[in-house]
Each structure stands twice: as structure tokens, then as C-alpha cells.
């Protein structure tokens, strides 16, 4: 009987060799044999029906990372969140209605081939940047490279003048909100994020970006390789500028949904809601919980993250109450973006799931 290696089978079936080996170990491929620590299967074996349309990509994977530093970014929690990924035969879609900096999105895109992906956010400039990276990445890179070459050689005072001019132009484009300048606006947003104080994105009550220049000596303004890799991964991603309610039509029983809303402030004076002109208060948190209930009834697999109010008020059961029907896990995290250095450090955050 002619046999082939699991690598040959993986190429035929367009899956990873690791996944084929897993099927062999589980006895799901008939007449598979283990010889000298290598699996071999009959050459005429047909692709098993158990192979899902979503699989783990082990070989030739390109790891992509967020192109912005973003308040509430989940880079430090990825190891925890990864344990919740339910992709398989029945879960073949992904939705992230508060995409933000996209740490979880890019982690998933780096590891899995997902049949359909939906991301959204109400931050117009942020979503514009995602769309430009997907659709016009070469022009974006050219502009970022220009900014980088102009900015880095300057002394501190000249950098400040250059930075303030770019910030002024960015705010002018925000007011116009014209698609004619979408590439320039995306480039300016990335430039400001890479060079501003603490990588912070903050707007005032009028919606104007108002963060001062930071003190980075040699910031990487144009990360060409990462941007090109992100662009490739975003080609089949639906990108929407809008409220999370708009994701309802996409979400079904085949969808994994990750909700990462603006965090509830840990104290009365702290706030992470200044990244858009709108607030996300307790009423909005409760409304989101009701939406989660609706998506749960659709059969979706859901994970929600938020701050743990018990960090400052041990008797505060706000999230335990509104998500009483779900599993609530408290995990350790580090708050890095805070104007008060004493407020940074280890805290507990919540990971809430319906499975």
C-alpha cells in the first residue's frame, strides 16, 4: 500500500501538518501508522469530513501586531484570552465590535484562518486607519516614511514644532471628515500615536486630539513589514465604523464574539472614556449586557472584558450582577496608560464568558 507523510497530506488538504498529526493520534484517519516517530497514511485517503473550515496555521504564519498603542490594549492579556478561543468545526466566524488597537484581532489573524471576520468601532479616525491599511497600504507607507525621515533628524525644539503642525493638520482633517484625505489622516494618526506623550490617544470635548509630544528618541513611525502583513490579513475583513449594535446581523451560532468596551473607571476621578467624544457610563454598560444576552440566545460564543470594580470597592458587584448568568474570571493585569505613575501597576480585570 502506497503511503504518504502527514506533510504531503497537509498540503493536499490545505491544513497544517500539526492538525493532520492530531487526527492520526485521535484515530480519525484509518490505517495511519507511526513509524520511527513519523506518521504515514494511505495515499488514497480522502480529506476527512472532520476537518473544519477554520484550522490552526502552524507553518509559514506571519505574526502581526497592533499598529497603534491604544488605551485598554489587550496585549498583556492575550495568554489568558487565547484559552477562550473556540474555533473549530462549528465556530468559523469572528466578531469584535470594539476593535480598538486590535491586539486580539491580530492575535487571531496570526494563528487562524477564519471564514468571516467583522470588526467595528465608533472612533472614525481609527476605523479610517484600518480601512486605509487594508486598501491603500503602499501610499500610507510612503507618507509615513516621509514623516519619519523628516522628524527623526530634528532636535527637540524642531520636533515639537513639527509635531504641533501635524497635530493641527490632523484636527483640521477631523473637522472636515472628508474621504478625500483618508490616507493623510491615517498617516497623521499613526505618526501622532508614535510620537505623542505615552502613546496616548485622547480628545477634548470638541473631539480635537490634544495630547502633547512625547520624549521618544527614535520612534518607529513607519513599520513597513508589519503594515504590509496587516494589509494582507485584512483583505477579507468587514470593517465598520459604527455602534456595536450593528454587529447583530453578522453574529450567529457560528460566531465567536469578543466585546472589549471602554472600561468602567476604577475611581470617580479616573476615566478611559476620553478616546471618543462620547461617554460609556453604567447605563451603557448595562445596555451592552442586554445585547450580550441577545447574542447568547443566538448561540454565539462570547467573551467580555472589563475592569474589576473590586480593585477599589470590594463590595462593588456591578459586573457580577449584570453578568450573573455567565462565568466571571478575575485575572491579573497591569495598567500602563495613566498620567499618574502611581496609578499604574497590578490590578484585577474581568474576563466574562458564556461557555
Buried (B, 14 or more C-beta within 10 A) or exposed (E): EEBBBBBBBBBBBEBBBBBBBBBBEEEBBEEBEEEEEEBBBBEEBEEBEEBBBBBBBBEEBBEBBBBBBBBBBBBBBBEBBEEBBBBBEEBBBBBBBBBBBBBBBBBBBBBBBBBBBBBBBBBBBBBBBBBBBBBBBEBBBBBBBBBBEBBBEEEEEEBEEBBEEBBEBBBEBBEEEEEEBBBBBBBBBBBBBBBBEBBBBBBEEEBBBBBEBBEBEEBEBBBBEBBBBBBEBBEEBEBBBEBBEBBBEBBBEBBBBBBBBBBBBBEEEBBBBBBBBEEBEEEBBEBBBEBBBEBBEBEBBBBBBBBBBBBBEEEBEBBBEBBEEBEBBEBEBEBBBBEEEEBEEEBBBBBBBBE
